[in-house]
Amino acid sequence: MLKQPVRHLSAYALIYEEETMLWNMRRQHLVEEADEELSLAMFDFLIDRTQESGWEHYEISN
């Protein structure tokens, strides 16, 4: 999966910030927010694929 020589990968859920272009596009129904089930499925997919490539999953909270 990972073909680039990277040493670190960060992944975050998208947040729609008020008064941004993306926020306005969502209000106009031009983009749709992923529901929690889809968000969790995408996170699980990312974890599975990176671990298959030899990456170790860890979380850091600030």
N, C-alpha and C positions, 0 to 999 in steps of 0.2 A: 504494500500500500504506500509506504513512505519512500519516495525515490530521491528526495532532496536530503543533503547532509545537514539535517537540523538536530539540535541537541535538546531543545525544549519546545513544548507545545502547550499553549493555553487555549481553552475553549470556554466560552461564556454564553449564557442565554441572552437573546436579544431583548433589550429594553426600549420601549417606545417613549422617548422623552417629549414632553409637551412642546408644542410650537416648533418642532423640527419638520423637515421635509417628509421624513418617513411617518411621523405622527399624522401629518395632514393627509398623506396618501392612504393611511389606514382609515381615517375618518371618512374619506371619499370612497372607501371600499375598493381601492386600487391594489392594495396588498391586504393579506389576511394574517392575523396573528395565529401562530401554531398553538393548538390546545395543549394542555399538560401531558396528555397521553402521548402525543406525537413528540413533544419535547423530550420526554423520558426515553422514548424509543430511539431518537437520534443520539442522545447521550450514550445509551447502551451500545449502539452501533459503533460510535467513536471509540469507546473503551475496548470493545471486542477487537476492532481492526488494529488499533495501536498495540494492544497486547500481542496479537498475532505477529506483529512486526518486531516484537522484542522489547517494547516500551513498558515501563513500570508505571502504573497509575498511582498518583498520590494527589491529595488535596491540601491546599494551604488556605487558611482563612485569615483575613487581616483584621 
